[in-house]
Amino acid sequence: MTMKGIAAAAFGLGLALAPLATSTARAEEITIGFTAALSGDFAAFGLNMRKGLDLALAELNKKGGATYTIDAVDDRGEAREGVLIAQRFCSDQKVDVVMGYSFSSIALAAVPVFNDCKLPVLASAVTSPALSGVSPYFRRNVLTDAVQGAMMGTYAAKTLGESKIYVLNQQDDYGIGVAKAFTEAAEKAGAKIVGSESYLLGSKDFRTLLTKVRAAQPDAIFIGGFYTEAAKIAEQARGLGIKAQLLSTDGALNVELMKLGRGAVEGMIVYGMFDPSVATPATASFLSAYKAAFSEAPSAWAALGYDAGMTLGAAVELAAKDGPVTRESLNTAFGKLKDVPGVTGPTTFLPSGDRNGALYFLAVKDGTFTLAPKQP
């Protein structure tokens, strides 16, 4: 989808914000099992998703018909916790759907449990290609690492014209997947990958690694990881005199990047499915409502959480036309949805559970994210 396509799709947001049809909707009580990392270094993803979801559910609850409540559990970024939480949600017959998830590894560990109890999942921040087609009960409204990484690789080589690129990535499903897709696409588009290194999540000292990067004299450095490490890499790279263009992922698309990296991240280009700096007029109601509720601008993860909530509302409405909303009828309804309007564009799920969509490319300018000067 093109940027114009996103704007056109977002024009339909009013449909999502309009009251759901009460002639067919039944008085259903929908309980959402929400789980993500809600504490620790990477809590921003989960907390932002929760805020966006809360806003969507507040709007849905005002419309009458179905009522929505959340049972939220902090998985602390631990796969073992993810499995235990999945078992808890499965055994609680009041839980109709599971939402959230900050880490692909945790979702991958939990999906077999949900598959066994036939509990539908709609995730908003897990992007590993390994989750594609993993279960008929799993869907996500965020693009996969394979898609996003490939888009960034092509963008770096073709749009930015970077010819020599060094690739760094965190050593986990997310970092490995996005770096692989980036590398393949960049090379196909004509760039040369002059080196690659991985690092552990939580690392703080990258100077030894960056000494190798400096020796390779790249035009650009791609950081396949989260904002915490991306900020430190940027700061230490600039401290070593490395002037290469810095590129990163949707995992770095967070205001914390600028707080942690300060001036070192100025000019860094990342990608994402939403940012308030490039929102269209059709998303104004979401922006104003979010700022009024939380006294801050929404992140991409908040927007995805919001769209997931509105997509759930559309699925509940569809399922209610044929009788009581159950886990099974809700799962079937998710599969039938087409182009549900939202602030990140329309939502349609592929048979694999993945979503169609497009990306914005954003640059840090004067301490904030803005639309990058060059777009595909």
N, C-alpha and C positions, 0 to 999 in steps of 0.2 A: 504494500500500500504506500502511496506517495504521501508527502506532507499535506498536499491539498486534500488527499483522501481522508486523512485524519481530521482535518478541519471540517470537512463535509459530514463525516460521521459524528463528530462532536456536536454538530448542529442539532442532531437528534436527541441531545441530552434532555431537552425539555420533555421528551416522551418518557424518559426514565424518571423524571422528577414529577410527572403528572400522576394523579391518583390512579391506583390500580383499579381495574374494572370490578365493581362490587357485585355485579349481577351474576358473575360466575364464581367469585372467590368465596370460600367457606371460612367460618370462624376457626382457624387453625392456630395452635400454639406451637411455634417452631423454636426448638432449642438448638443452639449452635455450640458445638464443642470447639473452642478456640485454643490453639496451642502454638507457641513460638518461644524464642529466647526473649524473655521479658526482663531479664536482669543480666548484669555482666557487661563486658566490653562491646558486645554486638547487640545490645538490647534495642538500639534505635530502629532496626528493621521491624521487629515484632511490635514495639510500642507504636510506631507510625502506622503499621497495618491496622492495629487495634483501633486507633483514633479514627481512621477512615471508615472502618467497619461500623464503629459506634455511630458515626454521623449518618451513614446510610440507614441503619436500623432505626434511628430516631425518626427519620423521614418516613420509613415504611410503617412504623407504629402509629404515626399520626394519621395515616390514610384509612385506618379501619381494616376489617377483614382479618387477616392473619396477624398475630402478635409474635414478636421476636425477642428472645432472651439469650444471653451468652453465659456459658460456663467456661471460664478461662483458666488455663493451667500453664505455668512456666516450665518449659522443658529444659531450661538452663543450657541449651546447646549440647545436650548429651544424648546419644543414640539410645542408651539403656532407658533413660527417662522417657524418650519418645515411644518406646514399645509399651512401657507400663501405662502411659497416658492413653495410648491407643486401646489397650485392653480395658481400661476404665470406661472410656467413651463407648466402646462396643457393648459392654455389659449394662450400661445405663440406657434403657429403652426410651427415655425421654429425649436423648440426643438424636437429632434427625440428620445432621450434617456436620462435618468437621472442616474448619477453615484455619488459615494462618500459615505456619511453617516458615522458619527463617533459613534452615539448612537442608539441602538436598539429602545429605547422608541420613538425617533423622527421618525424613519422609520415606526414604527407601527402606529403612528398618521397620517403619510402622505400617506401610502399605499392605504387606501380607496379612496383618491382623485385621485391617479394615476389609480386605477382600473376603476373608473368611466369614465375617459377620455382615457383609454386604451393606456397609455404611459408606455413603458417598463423601468424597473429600473434594473441596475446592481450595487449592493452595494459591498463594499470591507472591511468594518470593523464592521459590525453589526452581532452579533452571537447568538441572542436570539432564542431559539427553537420556540417561539411564532410566528416567521416569517416563519416557514416552512409551505408551502402550503397556505400562507395567500392570495395570488393572483396569477393568471396565468401570470401576468405582472411583477412579482417581482422575481429576482434571485440574488444570491450572490456568490462570488468566494472565500469566507472564510468559514471555517468549523464552525458548530454551537457550542454553549456552551455545549450542551448535549454530543456531540461527543468529544470535546476537554477536557472537565472536566472529562469525563469517562476515557479517555486515560491517563490523569494525575493521576487519582485515582489508576488505575491499575498499572501504572509505580511506584508510590510512595510505594505501598504495595509489589508488586512482584519484581520489578527490584531493588529498593533501600532497600527493606526490612524494611521499617518503620512500627512499630507495634502499636504505640500510636500517634495519630495525632489530633491536635487542628485545627478547621476550623474557619477562620475569613472571612467575606465577606462584601462588600459594599451593602447597602440597596437599590438596584435597580434591574431592570430586568436582567442586565448582571451578577451582583454579586450573586444574588439569584439562577439564573439558573446554573451557573458554579459550585457553591458550592454544590448544590443538586446533580448534576451529579458526582462530585468528591466524595462526601460522599458515595453515593450508590455503586460506583465502588470500592472504597477503602475497604469498609466493605465486599463486595463480595469477594475481593481478600485476605481477612484475617486480615486487620488492624482494630483497635478499634478507633473510634472517641471519644476522651475523653472530648470534649466540643466544643461548637460553639457559636459565637457571631457575630453580625452584627454592622456596623458603617455607618454613613452618609458620602456621598461623600463630600469632602472638609474638613473633620475632621483633626485636627492637633495634638491633645493630646490623645494618646492611652494608657497612663500609667495605668489608672484604669482598663481598659479592660485587659491589659497585666499582671496585678497582678493576675488575675484569671487564665490566661494561665500559668504563672509560678507555681502556686499552683498545677496544673494538671500534671506537669512534662512530657510534651509530647516529643517524639523523633523528631517530625517534626511539623511545623506550615504551613498550607496552607492559603495563602492570596488571596482570590478571588476578585481582584480589579485591579485598575490602578496603574501606576508607582508612581504617586504622593503620595498616601497613603501607598503603599508598602514600599517606601523608608523611610517614617517616622516611620512606624511600625518596620521595621528592626533596625533603629537607636535607637529607644526607647527600643526595646526588648533587644538589646545588652547592653544598658545602665543599664537595670535591671538584667543583668547577665544571661539572657536566652540564652542557647547555642544550642537550637534545630535547626535542618536543616530547612531552610526557602525555601518554595515552592511558586510559584505564576503563573500567567497566561500570555497569549499573551498581555494582557493589560499592563503588566509590562515590556514587551520586547521593551525597548526604551532606547537609550543612556542617557536620562534624569534620569533614575533610578540610574545610577552611579554618576551623577552629584549631585543629591539630597541626596542620601544615603551614598555616599563615601564608606569608608571601611566597614560599617555595612552590605552592601549588598554582600560583597565578599562571594562566595560560594552559593548564592541563585540560585535555579534552576527554570527556566521558560520554557514555550514551545512556539512554533511558526511554521509557515509554511516556513519561510526563514530567513536566516541570512548570511551576507557575510563571516563570519568566517567558515561556512560549505558549502559554495557554491561549486558546481562542476566545472570542467574546461569548461563545456559547457555553463556556465553562465558568462564566462569571459567578453564577449562583453557587456553585460548589466552592469556589475560592472564598467568596464572602462568608458563606456559612461556616467553612472550616476555620477561617481566621476569627470569626465571632466566637466559635466554640472553644478554640484552643490557643488563641492569641499568638498564632504563628502561621507562616505559609505552609501549605501541605507539601510533603515530599512525594516522589514517585511511588513510594511504598504506601503512603496514605491514600493516594489516588487509586492504586490497585486494590487496596482494602475496601475502599468505597465502592469501586466498580464490582468487586466480588459480592458485596452486600446487595447491590441493586440487581445483579445477575441472579442471586438467590431469590430475591423477590419475584423476578420474572418467572423463575422455575417453579416456585410455590404456586403462583397464579395459574400457570399452565397445568400443573399436577392436580390442583383443586378442581379443575373443570370436570375431571373424571371420577371424583370421589375423595375420600380422606387422603391427606398427604402422608405418605409413608416413606421410609428410606428408599424402597424400591421405586415407587412412583416418582419420587423426587429425582432419583438417579436417571430414570428414563427421560424426565423432563429436561434435565441438563443436556442430554444428548440431542434433543429436538430444538433447542434454542438457536435462533439465527439473528445475528447482527443486533444484539441487545445494546442500545446506546450507552455510552459512558464517557468519562473524561479522559480515558486513555485510548479512546476509539471504540468501535463496535466489538462485541464479544460473540464469537462463534467458536465452538469446540470441534476439533477434528476427531475422527475415530480414535486416534492415538491418545486423546485427552489433552493434546496441546491446543494452543490458541493461534489463530491468524493475527497478525499485527505488524506494526512498523516502529521504527526508532527515531528519536530525536538525537542529534549530536550537539552536546553542550560544552561550552568552555568556561573556565573560571576567569572572571573579569572583575577587577576591583572587589574581590572577596565574595562574589556571588556567582551563581550559575546563569549564563546567558546563552542564547542560541549561537552556536559556533558560526563564524563568518562564512565558512564553506560548508554547504550541505550537498548530499549526493544529487 
